[in-house]
Amino acid sequence: QLQASGGGLVQPGGSLRLSCAASGSIARGSVMGWYCQAPGKQRELVTSISSGGATNYADSVKGRFTISRDNAKNTVYLQMNSLEPEDTAVYYCFALWVTKTWGQGTLVTVSS
């Protein structure tokens, strides 16, 4: 299972930190990361990180978002800085080993 937390309401230019803790059958070698889904849009990949620390970012968040993971805790983090209204979405963490496992979404709202 994946348990996500950390969403909320923030003003433009603000920061949030999302967490996603894996437990149960989630392999510690899984690629983990985050998708987001804005209202009326398809779910899209935001960022991912391998167990070895290799990262991948969508162009729209490069330089603003940072993904990291604590392998001992099997937890992935997403530090979101310089947030923009366009970042408003439900953020879903995932873990990919043989199949993809989804966590529940956490809502991020960027608004003044």
C-alpha positions in Angstrom: 0.0 0.0 0.0 1.0 3.6 -0.5 0.0 6.3 1.9 0.3 9.9 0.6 0.2 13.0 2.7 1.1 16.7 2.7 -1.3 18.4 0.3 -3.1 21.6 1.1 -3.8 25.2 0.1 -0.9 27.4 -0.5 -0.4 30.9 -2.1 1.4 31.3 -5.4 5.2 31.3 -4.8 4.7 29.1 -1.7 6.0 25.6 -0.9 4.6 22.2 0.1 6.2 18.9 0.8 4.4 15.7 -0.1 5.2 12.3 1.4 4.4 8.8 0.2 5.1 5.8 2.4 5.1 2.3 1.0 4.3 -0.7 3.0 3.2 -4.3 2.5 4.0 -5.8 -0.8 5.7 -2.8 -2.3 9.2 -3.8 -3.4 12.0 -1.7 -2.0 13.5 -1.6 -5.5 10.5 0.0 -7.0 10.6 3.1 -9.1 8.5 5.6 -7.1 7.1 9.0 -8.0 4.1 11.3 -8.6 1.5 12.0 -11.2 -0.9 14.9 -11.1 -4.4 15.3 -12.5 -5.9 18.7 -12.8 -9.6 19.2 -13.3 -10.7 18.2 -16.7 -7.3 16.9 -17.7 -5.6 13.6 -18.0 -3.2 12.3 -15.3 0.3 13.1 -16.2 3.7 12.2 -14.8 5.4 14.8 -12.6 8.5 13.1 -11.4 10.0 9.7 -10.6 13.0 8.3 -8.8 14.6 4.9 -8.9 15.9 3.0 -5.9 19.4 4.1 -6.9 18.4 7.8 -6.9 18.0 8.5 -10.7 15.4 11.1 -11.2 13.1 12.3 -14.0 11.0 15.5 -14.1 8.4 17.0 -16.3 9.6 20.1 -18.0 7.0 22.2 -16.2 8.4 21.5 -12.8 12.1 21.3 -13.4 14.0 23.7 -11.1 11.0 24.0 -8.8 10.2 20.5 -7.6 12.6 18.0 -6.1 12.0 14.3 -5.5 13.9 12.3 -2.9 13.5 9.0 -1.2 14.5 7.3 2.0 15.0 3.7 1.1 15.2 2.6 4.8 11.7 4.0 5.3 10.5 3.1 1.8 9.2 6.6 1.5 9.4 9.1 -1.3 9.1 12.9 -0.8 8.2 15.7 -3.2 9.4 19.2 -2.3 7.4 21.7 -4.3 8.7 25.2 -4.4 7.7 28.3 -6.3 4.2 26.9 -6.7 2.0 28.3 -9.4 -1.8 28.2 -9.8 -1.2 25.8 -12.7 0.2 23.3 -10.3 -3.2 22.9 -8.7 -4.2 19.2 -9.0 -4.7 16.0 -7.2 -1.2 14.4 -6.8 -1.0 10.6 -6.9 2.1 8.7 -5.8 3.0 5.5 -7.4 5.3 2.6 -7.2 6.4 0.6 -10.2 8.0 -2.9 -9.9 6.3 -5.4 -12.1 3.0 -3.6 -12.0 2.1 0.0 -10.9 0.6 0.6 -7.6 -1.2 3.8 -6.8 -1.7 5.7 -3.6 -4.7 7.8 -2.8 -4.6 11.3 -4.2 -3.7 14.3 -2.2 -5.1 17.7 -3.3 -2.7 20.6 -3.9 -4.4 24.0 -4.4 -2.4 27.0 -5.3 -4.4 30.1 -4.9 -4.4 33.6 -3.4 
